[in-house]
Amino acid sequence: MKILLEEFGFEHDIADNGKIAIEKLQNNPYDIILMDLQMPEMNGFEATEYIRNTMNSKIPIIALTADVTTVDLSKCKAVGMNDYISKPVDERLLYSKIIELLKKSVLI
């Protein structure tokens, strides 16, 4: 993911788990979050729920998952994720989803 984001020309930070992601978000401005669903300590669902409900943040969040089941997808929407992409990641699809969500967030 790091290499893809660098190839796209995007500045980025990496968090090893959901708690670190929340700490980074509290201390830095970001345009979008790519949220892995399977992380230690605090998974992507828990982190997104915290970002939406406790921080009241509307930052666009794209879920990254290797398990694209109906349950996961409905759970992604339920906690407030804007979109998802499955792994292995299709570079063009990821880029287009990032750009689409960034355009929408600028309009809000």
N, C-alpha and C positions, 0 to 999 in steps of 0.2 A: 504494500500500500504506500509506504514511504517513497519508493522509487517512482510509482505512478504519479503521486502528487507532485514530486519534483519535476517529472517530465511535463506535467501540465503547467508548471510554472507557479504553483500555489505554495504560499508559505504555510507551514503546518507545525503542530506540536503533536507529540504522541504520549498517551497516558496508558500505563500498563493495566489499570483497572478502573472501575467506575468511580471510586472515591477520589482517585487522582484526577480523573477527568473533571469532576465537580470542583475540586480545588483550583484547577487551572482556569475553569470557567468563571469562578468567583474573582480571580485576580487578573484576568486578561479578556479583552474583547475578541470574539470570534464571529465569523460570518456564517459558518455551518459546522455541523458535527457529523463525523462518520463514526457510528457507534457499533462496535462489535457486540453481539448479543452474549457471547460466551467469554466472560472475563472472571478472574478470581476476585474474591472479596465482595465486590458489588457488580452484578452483571448489568448488561445493557438495558434490560427492562427496568431494573431498580433505579439505575442512574437517570434514565429518561423520565421516569415518574417523579424523581426528586427535582430534576431540572424544570419540569412543567408545573408541578404542584407547589413545591416549597420555594423555588427561585422565581416562579412565575415568568419563566423565559419562553419566548416564542421563537428562539433560534431554530432554523431548520435542522432536522436530525434525520439522517439516512441510516437505517439499520443494515449491518453487514452480517449475513448469516450463511452457513453452509447447509442449514436444514430448512428448506422452504416448504413448510407444511402449512395447511390452512390455519392450524392453531397458532403457529408463530406469527403469521401475517395478521390475523385478527388481534392478537395480543400486541403486536407492534402498533397498530392503529389505536387500540384501547389505551395505551400508555402515552400516546401523543407523538409517535414518530410520523414524519411526513412521507417517507418512502422507504423502500428497502432495495437491496441488491444482493444477489446470491454469489457465493464464492464457488469456484474461482471467478474472479471479477472480470467482466467484459469491459475493457478500457473505455471504449466509445460510449457504452451505455452509462458507465459511472460519470464520465465527463458531462454528458448531456443532462443527467439527473442533477448534478451539482449546479450547472449553469441555470437550468430551469428553476430550481428552488431559490437560487440567489436572485434571479430576476423577480420572482414572486415576492421575496422578502423586501426587496427595494421598493416595490409598489405599495407595500403595507404601511 
